[in-house]
Every structure is written in structure tokens, then in C-alpha cells.
């Protein structure tokens, strides 16, 4: 286990200089034209805000409106499934046309020419589905920033992916608990993941379906790694929590929203979303369970065969800008930014001393993930609640 303050803030003091993507120098926006299409895995408001800001910046840099960026909001798992489906024919064609090429750079170039993508870039969401999609070879290589002005965890996902993904923000998984319902029922808030099995929480917990949500899989990977007894004990806890679930939702953020509105007592979600709801005045408190928790990294990846690759690369640079990452907090996206010069969102300080689980990389493996989801779908989900 390690604490988030050691991982983030000690390092951020050491690396404060940004050697690229300066906030006031956006020459990379000049000359952009046509249309750029993206998938976004964040909440609708920050997704639209970033796209609108990008369109405004491009128009200002060029003195015209010859360029338009668009985005489609999807859950991360749904996004990756759609991308794979859309690129299946291209993958088959690339295997045929590029199979004799042995040079890595030439092979990369061949694939990018053969692939025909409907979407140029995917951004935000949670990292596990993106990492799984690396095995489907849907992302093109790109020189994402790995200089001293970028947080180590963001550089880590770029290195892990062989320059196919960048890292834009970090968020911590937790519980949102409605304080008014808690007082009304006269019970204590859960402190640990294991507490969610207690009888007083029966029918009082909402979380996302493991088949549709990257947040739900992050919960799965957390529980299966959080206990001394390993996966065996983790599955026992999963079964126990399932008996208390009132509803499995499609979206990972819905549980927290339902808890905030008093529609359920407890919602499983990311800490930044729960803090945002509290700042809006909802009676909700964030609990980071005592056993520890996993964190998400919000990635970005340029699709193979992107129609407007030039615009996609410019958009990636724009997403790394300190001003862009700082702007997210104004639209309810309170994750830790990857650029050291971006402002830390208000409320994020409450997450600086949480216990993090040192994740096993195998849980990002597509087969491992699919096997876990299959086991839950066939052996846990059908059980009575």
C-alpha cells in the first residue's frame, strides 16, 4: 500500500517546469480545418466544455470557422466496444496487407494507412478499458509528453502502452453516502469495503453493472486485490455485497448521483464526482474504504486510421495544456491533473492521504478482465438480492 500524497505531491514539487505545450503558445492550432470526431468517457458537461473550448481556440488561432470538433459521450467500456466493432474490418485488411512487413516503423505506417476509423480520438474515462483495447491494436503511436512537467503516473500509462495512450487526470474510487438518510435510519456509515455486506445496508447500495462500466470493473479489481485472502476472499466479499445491491446501473457515476438525491443510501463511484456533488449542496459524504482503493487514470488515444490526424494531434496537445486541465474543475471534473502547472481542484485536498492499493498489472489484461466479468455475470449477478 502507499498513500496518494507520496505518489503525487512529493513528486510534483520536484517537477514544476513545463518544457512543452505552453499555455500561451498554441501555434499548433493554426491551419486546422474540416471536422474532428471524438468519443469522450467523462460526464457530458466537461466533455462538451473541452470540445467547445477547443473549437473556440482553433477559430481564434485561424481567424475563421473552417474547423469543427464534435464529441459523443459514452461509458468507457461502451466506447472501447464500439471502437473495436468499427475497426474490425480494418484489422482484417491490415493483417492481409501488412503481414510481410517486419520493420516496426513501416508496419505502424502501413496499419495507419489501411485502417479507416469513423472517430479520430478517444479521451477521458477510466484506464482499464483503454488498456484492454491496446490488445485490439486500435490506437496509433504518438509522442505523448513525458517531460518533467508531467506527473509520473501519466508518463507511466504512456510507457505502459508503448506511446499509444496519454494520461490526463487521476481519480480515486470510493463511496458516496447520503448523510440525511444515514441519520434518518440511525445507522453508521460504512468505513470499509467489507462493511457493505452488513444487513443494515440491504437494498441500500447502487453501483454500475460490470458489463457496461469501467468504474464497475475498477471496483471489481479493487475488491479482488484488497484482502489478505486474495481473489478467493475478494469474491466472497463481492457475493456478500451483491446481496445488498438495490440496483446495477449502466453508468458508473449514477450511483453517486442517486445517493446525492436520496434515492439510495450508498453509491459506488469516484471520489471527485462525489466531492463535486457535495460542493453543489447535496447531503453526501465521501468514504474511502479502510482496506485501500484503486485509482483511475483518464487516458487519451488517437485512433488508427483517424481521418483528421492533424486535428487529433492538436487536440491531444490542447488536452495537456494547464489551462485546459484547470478548466475542467469549473465543469465538475475534480480529478488530479497530469500537468504540474494546472491548478489543483478545490476539494481535491481531501483525497491526498488515502490508502491506495498497489495494483497488479494483470487486471488490465483483456482476457483476465473478460474472465472476471464473465464469472460475475454467470455466478454472482443471477443470485437473489
Secondary structure, DSSP 8 states (H G I E B T S, - for coil): -EEHHHHHHHHHHH-----SS-TT--GGGTT--EEEEEEE-S-HHHHHHHHHHHHHHHHHHHTS--EEEEEEE--HHHHHHHHHHHTHHHHHHHHHHSTT---HHHHHHHHHHH---S-SEEE-S-HHHHHHHHTTT-B-------STTB-HHHHHHHHHTTSS-EEEEEEEEEEEEEHHHHHHHT-----SGGGGGSGGGTT-EEEE-TTT-HHHHHHHHHHTTSSTTHHHHHHHHHHHHHTTEEEEESSTTHHHHHHHTTS-SEEEEEHHHHHHHHHTT-SEEEE--TT-B-EEEEEEEEBTT-TTHHHHHHHHHHHHSHHHHHHGGGGT---EESBTTS---TTGGGGTT-EE----GGGGSHHHHHHHHHHIIIIITTS--
